[in-house]
Amino acid sequence: MRLDENSNLVLAFARVLYVNGQSTDQTVDATERVGDALGLRAKLMPRWGALQLQAEDGDARGIFAVAADPTGVDMDRVASTMRAIEELGAGRLAPAAALEAIGAISQAPPAPTWLFTLAAAAGAVALAVIFGVQHLAAAALIFVSAAAGAILRRSLAPYSANVFLQPFCAALLAGAIGALAVRYELSSSLRLVAVCPCMVLVPGPHFLNGALDLIGGRIHLGAARLVYAGLIVVAISTGLLFGLALLGASLPVDPPGRTVPLWLDVIAAGVAVASYSVFFSTPLNMLPWPVAVGMLAHALRWVALNVFGFGVAAGALVACIVVGLILTPVSRRSHMPFAAIGFASVVSMMPGVYLFRMMSGLVQIAGGDQTTSSLIAGTISAGMTASIIILAMSLGLIIPKMIVDYLGNRSTQTKIMGAAEHVNAR
């Protein structure tokens, strides 16, 4: 019974982390820490849809499993769970109390609807500024469209657990409003009124977590995460394009934006990072780090693109390397989850606009009426650019994190060995 109870407690902690956006490596590490605190040798084997735990307690052994779909992102739950694990490991939280605590954490509410709506609207406008919106009327329409989409998503949540319905409906609304803007000449060929409210729907953490799993050798889980994120993008793109088509508008396969001044790009990036942090229910005490580092990352990206002539993928790589180098030691020392502060700092660089334009190009090619070489080239270019940016962002985050974690763990082991030698000498 002791093995069963302790193993179920370990799985409860692991599940909260897993389904709320924590990276797989940190989830596995946290699971082992909970097992150590309970006197178990615990090995977690995550896969899409379930977590399996191999547990040993002396001569007793068992395999336990729990259903778990890693479809959510709630960094407040992740941070609270990590704090509870520290309390449990330090002996300040009894196992019986830990079970109650993790149950309460798993039911913690997300950001309130008014704050979620405001963040969606502000984030969409900030992204529009980054991509070069030029007219106040267009920015106002983007604000209203994104806010209405956020309210619609929260309204649908109690009625359907389908993970694709909410982004589809929000994108459909954004497409229809964008088409009205085109009809009344309130939107340029960039179609920012239609695109920007959809960009806040792109599941950046799932793309990044999937890429990190692939790099870490978890092929099946990484592929499943990427397929899930890709299907959400398909749902968003379908809603966007259908909403535009309702009023006879389309999304051109053109360059995605205009260059804006550095100061404006940096300020808009700070607003966008703060908005994404609200989407992820990041605790308020964590906000300064992702906002400050996200603004620095965007400044470096702007310099790389406009001063040194780098491509968009190379610019994203430079920005993500800096984010990884700064935030990995911060997350280690402050015990903040890297997913909470790292992803929010860079997720505004996710190539949502390229993905939408690629889907639009594919639809136009399938129609076959006006297929041209420039349309085919633009579609391929948009798809390849999006793929390379995601890869560059993943490498830019994971390589510095792996190096810093390796050096930090090695330093910790050296200190422990030195302390043990000192005790033995005495």
Secondary structure, DSSP 4 states (H G I P E B T S, - for coil): -HHHHHHHHHHHHHHHHHHTT--HHHHHHHHHHHHHHTT-EEEEEEETEEEEEEEEETTEEEEEEEEE------HHHHHHHHHHHHHHHTTSS-HHHHHHHHHHHHT---S-HHHHHHHHHHHHHHHHHHTT---HHHHHHHHHHHHHHHHHHHHHTTT---TTHHHHHHHHHHHHHHHHHHHTT-S-TT-HHHHHHHHTTS-HHHHHHHHHHHHTT-HHHHHHHHHHHHHHHHHHHHHHHHHHHHTT-----S-------HHHHHHHHHHHHHHHHHHTT--GGGTHHHHHHHHHHHHHHHHHHHTS---HHHHHHHHHHHHHHHHHHHHHHHT--HHHHHHHHHGGGS-HHHHHHHHHHHHHHHH-SS--HHHHHHHHHHHHHHHHHHHHHHHHHHHHHHHHHHHHHHHHHHHHHHHHHHHHH-
